[in-house]
């Protein structure tokens, strides 16, 4: 083989390879926008599915929170009624305790008077009057 034929073969090969490379590049550049569009559509669909899944989860969370809130509100109302009842009961007990303390003070004073004036009461015809206490 001569140098000319070797060069001709190399040029021919480069032409085929180079031409094939050029042809491949043209094909890729033509297909790329279609593939990009398909990829964009696929991404958009996945994004939409994810957004819908998140919206469904949020809707379920909202429903659950709303139910919990209503239950808490009912419990708070019941508790408020019980607290009001207990406050009324405590006020009544406070009045009773005040009355009992007043009665104990009165009876203590009467006992002290009886002890201090024992000679007088012992000689009297009637015992000293009982202290009047109003206990509710």
C-alpha positions in Angstrom: 0.0 0.0 0.0 1.3 3.3 -0.9 1.2 6.4 1.2 -1.4 7.9 -0.9 -3.8 5.0 -0.5 -3.3 5.0 3.3 -4.0 8.7 3.4 -7.1 8.1 1.3 -8.3 5.4 3.6 -7.7 7.6 6.7 -9.5 10.5 5.1 -12.4 8.2 4.1 -12.6 6.9 7.6 -12.4 10.3 9.2 -15.1 11.4 6.8 -17.4 8.5 7.8 -16.7 8.9 11.5 -16.8 12.7 11.3 -19.9 12.6 9.2 -21.5 10.1 11.5 -20.6 12.3 14.5 -22.1 15.3 12.8 -25.2 13.3 11.8 -25.5 12.0 15.4 -25.2 15.5 16.8 -28.0 16.7 14.5 -30.2 13.8 15.6 -29.6 14.5 19.3 -30.2 18.2 18.9 -33.5 17.4 17.1 -34.6 14.9 19.8 -33.4 16.9 22.8 -36.4 19.3 22.9 -38.9 16.5 22.6 -37.2 14.6 25.4 -36.9 17.8 27.5 -40.6 18.4 27.0 -41.4 14.8 28.0 -39.2 15.3 31.1 -40.9 18.5 31.9 -44.3 16.9 31.6 -43.2 14.0 33.8 -41.8 16.3 36.4 -45.0 18.4 36.3 -47.2 15.3 36.7 -45.1 14.1 39.7 -45.2 17.6 41.2 -48.9 17.7 40.8 -49.3 14.2 42.4 -47.1 15.2 45.3 -49.1 18.4 45.8 -52.3 16.5 45.8 -50.9 14.0 48.3 -49.8 16.8 50.5 -53.2 18.5 50.2 -54.9 15.3 51.1 -52.7 14.9 54.1 -53.3 18.5 55.2 -57.1 17.9 54.7 -57.0 14.9 57.0 -54.8 16.7 59.5 -57.3 19.6 59.5 -60.3 17.3 60.0 -58.5 15.5 62.8 -57.5 18.8 64.5 -61.1 20.2 64.1 -62.5 17.0 65.7 -59.9 17.3 68.5 -60.7 21.0 69.0 -64.5 20.3 69.3 -63.8 17.5 71.8 -61.5 19.8 73.8 -64.1 22.6 73.7 -66.8 20.2 75.0 -64.5 19.0 77.8 -63.6 22.6 78.7 -67.3 23.5 78.9 -68.0 20.5 81.2 -65.0 21.4 83.3 -66.2 25.0 83.5 -69.5 23.8 84.9 -67.8 21.6 87.5 -65.5 24.5 88.5 -68.6 26.8 88.9 -70.3 24.1 91.0 -67.1 23.7 93.2 -66.8 27.4 93.7 -70.4 27.6 94.8 -69.8 24.7 97.2 -66.7 26.4 98.6 -68.5 29.6 99.2 -71.2 27.7 101.1 -68.5 26.0 103.2 -66.8 29.3 103.9 -70.0 30.7 105.3 -70.5 27.6 107.4 -67.0 27.8 108.7 -67.4 31.5 109.6 -70.6 30.7 111.4 -69.0 27.9 113.4 -66.0 30.1 114.3 -68.4 32.8 115.5 -70.2 30.1 117.6 -67.0 28.8 119.1 -65.9 32.4 120.0 -69.3 33.0 121.6 -69.3 29.8 123.6 -65.6 30.4 124.6 -66.6 33.9 125.9 -69.6 32.4 127.7 -67.4 29.7 129.3 -64.9 32.3 130.4 -67.7 34.4 131.9 -69.0 31.3 133.7 -65.6 30.6 135.1 -64.8 34.1 136.1 -68.2 34.7 137.7 -68.7 31.3 139.2 -69.6 32.5 142.7 -72.3 34.7 141.3 -73.8 32.1 139.1 -73.6 29.4 141.8 -75.7 31.5 144.1 -78.3 32.6 141.5 -81.6 30.8 141.2 -81.3 30.1 137.5 -78.3 29.2 135.3 -76.9 31.7 133.0 -78.7 32.0 129.6 -77.4 29.9 126.8 -75.6 32.0 124.1 -77.7 32.3 121.0 -75.9 31.1 117.9 -77.3 31.0 114.4 -75.6 28.2 112.5 -76.8 27.6 109.1 
